[in-house]
Amino acid sequence: MKIVRRIGVPPSVRGSATGTSCPDVFELSDGNFAVIGTEATEALDHELPADASRADYERIVIVSRETLIRAKADIPDA
C-alpha cells in the first residue's frame, strides 16, 4: 500500500504556521484514504451514537473542517 496523492490542498495553502504539519487527507493505492489528524479516541469514544462502534485497532481522529472542505473537490464520487 502506498500514498498515491494528496486530497485537497497542502497545509501551507490552508495557513499552516510551518507550512508542513497539519491535518491532511491522502488517497492510497488500494483506493482507501489515510488521514492525519488529532487523536481524540479517549475524548470522543463515549460520544459515539448507539449504532456506531470502533474496533480496538481503530482510533477516532479529528480533522479540521477546512481540511475536509478543501479536499471535497478531489474526492471521487464513486
N, C-alpha and C positions, 0 to 999 in steps of 0.2 A: 504494500500500500504506500502511495506517495501523494504529496500535495501537488495538485495539477495547477490550481490557480487561486488567487485571492478573489473573494466575492465582495464586491463593493470597492471602496477607495482605501488607500493606505492610511495608517494612523496620522501621518504628517498632514494630510489634507483635512482630517477631522479635528485638527487642533492639538495633537499630542505635544506636550511640552518638550519632549526629547525627539519627537518625530519618528520614534521607533517602537516603543512599547505602549500597547493599548489593546482593548478588545479587538478581535479580528475574526473573520469567518473565511474558511478555505474549502474548496471542493477537492475531494480525494479521488484517486484513480479508480476506486471501486464504485464511484457515484455518490458516496455518502459525504457528509460535511463534518469538518472539525471546527471547534470554536475555542478561542482564547477568551477567557472571561474571569471574573472574580468568583472564587469558590464560595458558595453560600449554602452548602448542604445542611449544616447544623442549624443555621438560622431559619431556613425555609422548609425543612423536611416536614415539620408538623403543620405547615400551611397547605400542603398538597390536598386537593379535593379527594373525596372518598373514592372516586373512580380512577385515581392516579396513584402510581407507586413507582419505586425505583429499586433496582437490584443493588446488592451490596457493592458491586464494582462500578455503579453509576454515581455521578455527582450532579448536584444542581449548580449551575453556573449562571452568573448574571452577565449579560451583555448589554451595553448601553443602547438606548433607544436609537440614537443617531447611527450607531454601527449597523443595526438591522435595517433601518430605513435606507441608508446609503447602499446596503447590499441588495435590497429588494429588486432593483432593475437587473441584476446579474443572476438571480435565482431562476432556473428554468421552470417553466410551467409543468413540464412532465419529465 
